[in-house]
Amino acid sequence: MTPRRILAARGGALGDFILTLPSLAAIRSQWPDAGIQLLASPGHAALARSASLCHDHRDPASAAASFLFHPETPAPPALAAWIGSCDLAVSWLPDPEGITRERLRQCGIPEVHQGPWTMRPDRPAWLQLADALPGHLPAHPFHLTTPSRSGSLAIHPGSGGPRKIWPAERWLATLQHLHQQRLISSCLVVTGECEENTPASQLAPALQQSGIPTRTAHQLPLPELVTALASCQWFAGHDSGIAHLAAACGLHTHILFGPTCPDVWAPPGSHTLTSPDHAIASLATTTVAAWLAAHLAQ
């Protein structure tokens, strides 16, 4: 039976959600006439909607959705009806006891597929997430937009965890070197709440003072950030949601890895440099500058 409506449920941070975009695109490709209803945060849903990967959404972190995680909590009639209007569900919400799957079925969804919420160390995460798709649908890297060939480099000098961050002063020296070598013409510095009142917040002013044309993108809504990233040709940064977003925008993406494993967490098609001792701070400026220069010169 061809589903009329499909529910996709995905929590987690930005990078987790973007790793699911190939799966959502596979669903859209297989059933182009079906409505896709998304259980995801409003920001993530706005990104999916801008890419025509969902038609409607609800927030799984809302009070109304709490019944999905507690077997004794009554289901709000309106949300239960919205969920029950779907013929098929794919959920990547953590569900070790099967409570969410059962509650989705109780709403009236006859077919529920459960995806992983923890990743094995043997395959890229985006492919592991796609294993949950019904009928072994094939998933492929999905691009939200087409990048520019402007010679501009986007950089995100932060990340969700301090152990993933290379020092901002080393980024400054590296970008100055790339500009002096005429490998980049300008920079876009992407920052958010995590970078406020940290050395990363001073990178953009320092780049401007050194004579490098620099724009900033601070706490932009995700669809607007996609537009800003699309004005660039390259991206450099750490293992972060913004790096995943840059790769999904089609930028030539270069990511420094330390404690996390690029074989699992790198976005498809990206270039990665891993610290030999898994401590990102031990990467020398000369090493990173030479690595980026070699890629940008291509």
Secondary structure, DSSP 8 states (H G I E B T S, - for coil): ---SEEEEE--S-HHHHHTTHHHHHHHHHH-TTSEEEEES-HHHHHHHHHTTS-SEEE-TTSSGGGGGG-TTS---HHHHHHHHT-SEEEE-S--TTSHHHHHHHHHT-SEEEE--SS--TTS-HHHHHHTTSGGG-------SS----SSEEEEE---SSGGG---HHHHHHHHHHHHHTTS-SEEEEEE-GGGTTSGGGGHHHHHHHTT--EEEEES--HHHHHHHHTT-SEEEEESSHHHHHHHHTT-EEEEEESSS-HHHHS-TT-EEEE-TTS-GGGS-HHHHHHHHHHHHH-
